[in-house]
Amino acid sequence: MSFSLEQFLQALEPTHTKLVAVSKTHTPEEILVLYRQGQRDFGENRVQELVPKWEEMPKDIRWHAIGHLQTNKVKYIASFIYMIHSVDSLKLLQEIDKEAGKAGRLIPCLLQMHIAEEETKFGLDRQELLDLLEAPEFSALKYVEVRGLMGMATFTENEDQVRKEFRQLHTLFEEVKTRFFAGSDSFRELSMGMSSDYHIAMEEGSTMVRVGSLLFGPRHN
Ligand SMILES: *Cc1c(COP(=O)(O)O)cnc(C)c1O
């Protein structure tokens, strides 16, 4: 089943959750259908796909990098990327800082947390997150702004499991906000929820859902 953009935005309205339309594998023509209806935030997970789309598409699109990012690819997106959701190491953050500096801009980033049971999903665990935020190298960063956390729940039919993982991420978000970002409102985004679990994520305090197949239909591979 697919949702229209309008239906989707209505569903998100009560909690003011923002929508990142995940356009990976979809063509510029398909993306423009949503663009013409007013959607401006789009998410991609591969740099090779993101760069040509950015080059050829309207410049007021806000491109979000949502997939695992290799340090050697940061330079290709630093000049235009609106937000990077998938930062999972200090080393990557330092590379983004370096390239953002060269591009003369500040790049908003989210730290990706490993909340799922699957071994395969990327992300930091709680201790790694705290170590990163406490590192002197972290305080030295000038051109990245950590705006919040991102996470992907276990791929399961078990809604209680998914809810529990989102709730834990929200709790951690609040804890980190109090402990490391008190007195600043820059740390304010919680990116969680995809096609299969966005409704649970919204209920658990998501500020941004990343939804692909529900809007675009099945991915082309
Ligand atoms: C592909 C992807 C999504 C969107 O997935 P859907 O199930 O199509 O909504 C969200 N987040 C990340 C990180 C993705 O890679």
The ligand as an ORCA input file, in Angstrom:
! r2SCAN-3c Opt
* xyz 0 1
  C      16.056      3.052      3.085
  C      16.105      3.711      4.396
  C      14.947      4.258      4.983
  C      13.567      4.170      4.361
  O      13.099      2.848      4.304
  P      11.573      2.515      3.946
  O      11.343      1.226      4.604
  O      11.512      2.435      2.460
  O      10.731      3.598      4.465
  C      15.087      4.920      6.196
  N      16.277      5.025      6.802
  C      17.405      4.519      6.280
  C      18.678      4.681      7.015
  C      17.361      3.846      5.055
  O      18.487      3.337      4.548
*
